Amino acid sequence: MGKSITLLHFEREDIKVDVVARFEGDELIIDGYDIGKTVEEVWGDSDYEYVMTIPAGSLPLLYRLLGVEVGKRKMLLKAIAERFHGNDVFRLWETSWKRTTLIARPSPGGKVMK
């Protein structure tokens, strides 16, 4: 495992979905990409991207909540993947962190999926 980990990879003839957790600088990024015929039917475009950024200042709380020593990025990614995976991974992530009052913000140009 490098600087990112796959939280979801799903593929069939009409849709492909990927959600990844990764570090970009000092921030944690959770982003997803859906593409295919089903996406076009739902969103009116053949692809849909969504991104959530956890600022560096919020990461110590995340480390504590997941029982990982602060600064151990690979271990944090692994802990995230163990807890957040499956088809509704992004919704679960977004909902969980709103409840813990972490300050999550959309990345510039990114959309947060509802």
C-alpha positions as CSV (number, residue, x, y, z in Angstrom):
1,M,0.0,0.0,0.0
2,G,1.4,3.4,-1.0
3,K,0.0,6.9,-0.4
4,S,-3.5,5.8,-1.4
5,I,-6.0,3.0,-0.8
6,T,-9.0,1.9,-2.8
7,L,-12.2,2.0,-0.7
8,L,-14.4,0.8,-3.6
9,H,-13.9,-0.6,-7.1
10,F,-17.1,-1.8,-8.8
11,E,-17.5,-2.5,-12.5
12,R,-20.1,-3.9,-14.7
13,E,-21.2,-3.3,-18.3
14,D,-23.2,-0.1,-17.6
15,I,-21.1,1.5,-14.8
16,K,-17.7,1.7,-13.2
17,V,-17.2,3.2,-9.7
18,D,-13.9,4.0,-7.9
19,V,-13.5,5.6,-4.5
20,V,-10.0,6.2,-3.1
21,A,-8.5,7.7,0.1
22,R,-5.2,9.4,-0.3
23,F,-3.0,12.1,1.1
24,E,-2.3,15.2,-0.9
25,G,0.3,17.3,1.0
26,D,-1.0,17.4,4.6
27,E,-4.6,16.9,3.7
28,L,-6.6,13.7,3.4
29,I,-8.6,13.4,0.3
30,I,-11.6,11.0,-0.2
31,D,-12.6,11.0,-3.9
32,G,-14.8,9.1,-6.2
33,Y,-15.4,8.7,-9.9
34,D,-18.5,7.1,-11.5
35,I,-18.7,6.5,-15.2
36,G,-21.0,4.8,-17.6
37,K,-24.5,4.6,-19.1
38,T,-26.2,4.4,-15.7
39,V,-24.4,7.5,-14.5
40,E,-25.6,9.3,-17.7
41,E,-29.2,8.3,-17.1
42,V,-29.1,9.6,-13.5
43,W,-26.9,12.7,-13.8
44,G,-27.2,13.6,-17.5
45,D,-23.5,13.2,-18.1
46,S,-21.5,10.0,-18.5
47,D,-19.2,10.7,-15.6
48,Y,-19.6,12.1,-12.1
49,E,-16.8,13.1,-9.6
50,Y,-17.1,13.8,-5.9
51,V,-14.4,14.9,-3.5
52,M,-14.1,15.5,0.2
53,T,-11.0,17.1,1.8
54,I,-10.1,16.6,5.5
55,P,-7.8,19.5,6.4
56,A,-4.5,18.8,8.2
57,G,-5.8,20.5,11.4
58,S,-8.7,17.9,11.7
59,L,-6.5,14.9,11.1
60,P,-5.3,14.4,14.8
61,L,-8.9,13.8,15.8
62,L,-9.3,11.3,12.9
63,Y,-6.2,9.4,14.0
64,R,-7.5,9.2,17.6
65,L,-11.0,8.1,16.6
66,L,-9.6,5.3,14.5
67,G,-7.0,4.3,17.1
68,V,-4.0,5.1,15.0
69,E,-0.8,6.9,16.1
70,V,-0.7,10.4,14.7
71,G,1.4,10.7,11.6
72,K,1.2,7.0,10.7
73,R,-0.4,7.7,7.3
74,K,-0.4,4.1,5.9
75,M,-2.0,2.8,9.1
76,L,-4.6,5.5,8.9
77,L,-5.5,4.6,5.3
78,K,-5.7,1.0,6.3
79,A,-8.0,1.8,9.2
80,I,-10.2,3.9,7.0
81,A,-10.5,1.1,4.4
82,E,-11.4,-1.4,7.2
83,R,-14.2,0.8,8.4
84,F,-15.4,2.5,5.2
85,H,-15.9,0.2,2.2
86,G,-18.7,-1.0,0.0
87,N,-21.2,0.6,-2.3
88,D,-22.2,3.4,0.0
89,V,-18.7,4.2,1.2
90,F,-18.8,7.9,0.3
91,R,-22.2,8.5,2.0
92,L,-21.0,6.7,5.1
93,W,-17.8,8.7,5.2
94,E,-19.6,12.0,4.8
95,T,-22.3,11.2,7.4
96,S,-19.8,9.9,9.9
97,W,-17.6,13.0,9.8
98,K,-20.5,15.4,9.9
99,R,-21.5,13.7,13.2
100,T,-18.0,14.1,14.7
101,T,-17.9,17.8,13.8
102,L,-14.8,17.4,11.6
103,I,-14.5,20.3,9.3
104,A,-14.7,18.8,5.8
105,R,-14.9,20.9,2.8
106,P,-15.3,20.2,-0.9
107,S,-12.1,20.5,-2.8
108,P,-11.8,23.4,-5.3
109,G,-13.8,22.4,-8.4
110,G,-15.0,19.2,-6.6
111,K,-18.6,18.2,-5.8
112,V,-19.7,16.4,-2.7
113,M,-22.2,13.7,-3.6
114,K,-25.5,13.8,-1.7
